[in-house]
Amino acid sequence: MNLIPNNTRVYRFLVKTFSARVYQWHDIPDPRHRRGRRWAAPAMLRTLMLGLLAGVRSLLELEALSEDHFLSPLLNLPRRLPDTTLYQFIRKLDPKPLREKLVAQVRFHYRRKRFLPQGLPCGVLAIDGKCIGVLSHDAHGQAQPQSRNQPVRFLLRTLRAVLTSSPVRPCVDQYVVPAHTNDMGAFPAFFKALLDSYGSLDLFEIVTLDAGFCSLANATLIHQADRGYVIALRNNQPDLLAEARRVLTPLTHQTPDAVTVWEQSGNRQVRRRLHRTREMAGFLGWTHLRQVWVVIQESRDKNGNVEMKERYFVTNLPWGRLSPQQILQVVRGHWGIENDCNWSYDTQWLEDEMPWCRKGNALVVLGLLRCMAYNLINILRKRHLMKRSSNRNRQKPYPFQRLFRWVKEALARHQSLELTLVKMG
């Protein structure tokens, strides 16, 4: 049994982690004029990161945190850091070096075996769109006008990629969708950037996409990169969908390739059935198409009423690359990008409701820093700190708010960094 208090374990983890080179911020260019600088850029970036790890809701709250704990070896500040200084700093920062820092973070923890797939033979990457803010300006031409009514509001949209094969569900990249296009149009550039960043690693073999990305061009792009695709199929591809229904409907009355047990989901019980076919291989110019799947979700309420939902998927995966049970895991795992990543940003960090700053590049910069903070918190929650559930054979992560509290308690430990590292051994 581990008798070390969890807040002490969090403190040791943060001290060791922030001593790594990837968490040093000297390689981020300072956008301010050299004259009149009173605060070093690395100190402010470190404070912003620790504030996100502590779950603070505003720059004013972050200023209060720095006032209470500026002596902490984690913050290492000479005095309280004003919120106005942070406000002016983040709005001027260039997001590109911070995106490179996010990639460096993912590569750092990947090499330490923290993002290994669980229950799957390879890495699976989910990609989806996310609006990270509503602005009164166009964010230097990056935000899309929402309407022509006055006053005009602009939406800043991004694509995010999450490694859903890992229990940590790390966010590996964020890409701003240009104002002149949409998620599908931005996908080729984003996918190329992912290959440039992680092509030398065995990070992912399969890419899962929602129906909004379903096109022959995007599927071909993934296939030509020697990656597998699993793309949801809906009405935006009517010919493919009609043929999939024609071929798979008779199979749904037969024994499924795989079926899950009944699971409790709210007030209902849910299970899923898989049926698949190779009959549509190469259909309608999709020369790389090898399989089509249908996953039937059965929902049963307390009165025994059953509701059925069908979801279709196209893929270029060879027939034996995944077992039927692994296929169901991949399909369900795709929603980890919503249920783990985006949900956490919206409910725990209030990404949509309470942005710290809306001026200049602030939303993009804070989004990238939030990705890095989310990755670290999830490494803590899902690898280093797990609590026993009612089932003795299972463990579950602690709530975010408890992790935020432990980070604040770690900041309150005003001890020397050297002494702590000696004790860690």
Secondary structure, 3 states (H helix, E strand, C coil): CCCCCHHHHHHHHHHHHHCCHHHCCCCCCCCCCCCCCCCCHHHHHHHHHHHHHCCCCCHHHHHHHHHHHCCCCCCCCCCCCCHHHHHHHHCCCCHHHHHHHHHHHHHHHHHCCCCCCCCCCCCEEEEEEEEEEEECCCCCCCCEECCCCCCCCEEEEEEEEEECCCCCCCEEEEEECCCCCCHHHHHHHHHHHHHHHHCCCCCCCEEEECHHHCCHHHHHHHHHCCCEEEEEECCCCHHHHHHHHHHHCHHHHCCCCEECCCEEECCEEEEEEEEEECCCCCHHHCCCCCEEEEEEEEEECCCCCEEEEEEEEEECCCCCCCCHHHHHHHHHHCCHHHHHHHHHHHHCCCCCCCCCCCCCCHHHHHHHHHHHHHHHHHHHHHHHCEEECCCCCCEEECCHHHHHHHHHHHHCCCCCHHHHHHHHC
